[in-house]
């Protein structure tokens, strides 16, 4: 893996959680196929995680607090709006 491209992608994902392959390709100035190769390697290294919504994949860093935080119960709308999640 080219360190400058993968580190550039990782920094972009850290600053922009839920990034898509299209966004990463535009930012890195490489094809979506090349981004896919880097994404696969970063996932295998445990540096990023994927969230799948219908046909779209969204990438975030594995240290993202939203991803690491496990919910043990459901929250009410009032708790969510108050930021008590």
N, C-alpha and C positions, 0 to 999 in steps of 0.2 A: 504494500500500500504506500502511496506517496504521502509522506508525513504532512506536507504543507496543505494538500487538498483535504485529507481527512481531518486534520486539526482545524482547518478553516470551516469545514462542515460542522464539526462538533461545537465550535464556538458559536456558529449561527444558530444551531439547535438550542444551545444553552440560553441564548438571548431571545429566541423565538420558539417557545414550546409549541408543540403541535404543528411543526413544520411539515410540509408535504414534499414529495420528490420534485415536483415542478418548481417549488420555491428554491430548493437546494440546487437544482440544475441551473436556474437563472443566476443565483448568487455565486455559485462556483464556476460558472461558465464552462460546464461540461455537459455531456448528454445525460438524459434520464437513465440510460442503461449503465453508464459509468457510476452515477450516483447510487444506483441499485447495488453495485458491487461494493462500494464503500459502506453503504448502509448495512449490508449483510455482515461485513467484517466488524463494524462497530457494534452490531447487535451480538455477534459471537463473543466479542471481548467484554460484553456486559456494560458498555458505555452508554447505549441508548436503548429505549424500549419503543414498541409500536402500539398504537391504539387504532383498532380497525372500526370504522363506522361505515356500514354498507360497503360500497366499492372503494372508499378512500382509506388510505393509511396515513396516520399522523405520527410523527417522531418527536420524542422528548428525551432529555438526558435521564439516565437511571437514578440520578440523585435529586430529581425534581420532587419537591415535598408533596405535591398533589398525588404523585404516583406512589411514593413510599408510604404514605399515610393509609393504613388499612381502616376501613370503617367497620365498627362492630355493631352499629345500630343504625336505623334510619333516622333522618333528621326532619324536623318540621320546617315548613316554609319560613316561619319566623326565625328559627335558629340559623338557617342558611343566609337569610337577609342580614342578620345581625353579625354574621361571620363567626358563629360559634361551632363551626364544623370541626 
